[in-house]
Amino acid sequence: MSNPILSDWNTPFQIAPFDAITDGDFAPALELALAAHRDEIAAITEDPEAATFANTIEALEAAGSALDKVLSVFFTVAGADSNPDREALQRAFSPKLAAHFSEISANKALFARLADLWARRHKLDLKPEQERVLMLTHRGFVRAGAALEGEASERMKAIKGRLATLGTQFTQNLLADEREWMMALSEGDLEGLPDFVIRAARTAGEEKGQKGPIVTLSRSLIVPFLQFSPRRDLREKAWRAWAARGANGGETDNRDTAAEILALREERAKLLGYDNFAAYKLETEMAKTPAAVRDLLMQVWQPAKAQAEADATLLTAMMQADGINGDLEPWDWRYYAEKRRKAEHDLDEAELKPYLQLDRMIEAAFACANRLFGLEFAPLDVALYHPDCRAWEVTRKGEHVGVFIGDYFARGSKRSGAWCSAMRSQAKFPHVQAPVVINVCNFAKGDPALLSYDDARTLFHEFGHALHQLLSDVTYESISGTSVARDFVELPSQLYEHWLEVPEVLSEFATHVETGAPMPDAMRDKVLKAANFDMGFQTVEYVASALVDLAFHDGAAPADPMAKQAEVLAGIGMPHAIGMRHATPHFAHVFAGDGYSSGYYSYMWSEVMDADAFAAFEEADDAFDPTRAEALERFILSAGGSQEPEALYTAFRGRLPGVEALLKGRGLAAA
Ligand SMILES: [Zn+2]
């Protein structure tokens, strides 16, 4: 019997036939697809002809299409609609996939063909996009260690294996510490806490089999507790436990693990011929060098610290008015900042929500894409993996552009957070394929569904990623859509959030669910102003973490990471009452895997660009300026990874980004 995942998809726009696929189809489909991919790779390496762009690079691009189908369907449902069977499949698939891809990147015969092509690249008469794909493919293999021989190659393999183990260990230690700790609250301890915190504390208590409410180290409980609890002693106890995650001694202590990870990363970078791990890591990023990252972070650090110090003075005065003398401590900041927020721009979520209907916010995101890029969205009736999913056909001037799917509601089978992925990426080789893009969110279901302002921003953010996929216009899939440097990939998404803040967009689409009246201007202004609240604190806790991450990887690996962390914080004059957003023993971004190691800066790097990019529209005095919109599509949204990000950005803006717009946007410019 044929497997529905691997057969031709005779559905509208070749969307995966979810209604015909059962969980039993995944494992056999994966085996067949892996075997097919191995055969395709073998056909390339066994080709008796000398390497050409067509018989090697294009053949690699075309290979693995069955695997793409299996993985896109599987990871869509595993993330957004899981069940115990799918979880078991995921555990079984992940080592298989890791082994499959590392076998390819260690394939000597394949690398010999790539190296040969790379050496002759100037004589191959390649188009710019082809040259780019050759460079990226060759570089990817070199960075994975394909050029290493003998002992060095063996050592590289051992280091990678050990790093994978240590990364998992780091995560599990952290989870163990987070699970372990709890603080029981008496009924009296609940005084002053808002209802939603009390409810969350009671639920947490029930889940842990306790008699009464508790505080745990889950961010969604401890942060509001620190924000609202008037009990300074309890706040201190909770904050200290939160800050000590991964550094409690014993089995789950992450400090030695962190040191070993850093040493192995340095060794790995040196084996590959780089000065240190940061140099290795940043080579593929827009930032390129540790110096460029540090320069950017320090430009933001000074004004952020000045703002935080001014805020600390104010909060200290509020604390003293409560009859507490002495220094403002890290467990005091959120509490007094919350009091200040209430006093300065009290914004009642309950009053705001009726104006933010999910359907109208989707309409708003579509309408902005229509005004900017001429895209049109028509509902599409097609069977998807869950009844909550909705699909639209995206067209422009009557031409099919792609399919957009939205899966917006939270449910137990969905992992937390929000994301965008391409179920199929745009490409023109080996044949033209239009993108199928999905946004997955975790909004509360309702009839009609109402959003918080943060939710609405998330919706625009993920839709910005979707546009990066939908408007992609390149030949090769490996550089399509969001296949760009990590410090560039958040530009389209963060940039798109700015259109939600355009006053006329809120006025048109934020209408009251019962009366249909537009959001009052005063409320709108409050919403926009509140977004900048406590930015000194937020910027300081983030930049401090990013600077420590960079210091860990730029230069010799520190034998004692905690001493290095202390040295960096002392060097920048970290304000006393602010902790790092992520301290070393629980800095999962940096130690749980390689993703954000010496890359934690990239959130801010992208924010510098999105602020600077949106300023182009502000300078034109028109958020929908057609010339800028056209340039944004041409140089950024359609270009994928076809050129270096700095070249793309410069083509769009006429220059590289500066930090001024970011500081202004965060309200730090005057500080
Ligand atoms: Zn994003």
Boltz pocket constraint, residues with backbone or C-beta under 6 A from the ligand:
constraints:
  - pocket:
      binder: B
      contacts: [[A, 461], [A, 465], [A, 489], [A, 490], [A, 493]]
      max_distance: 6.0
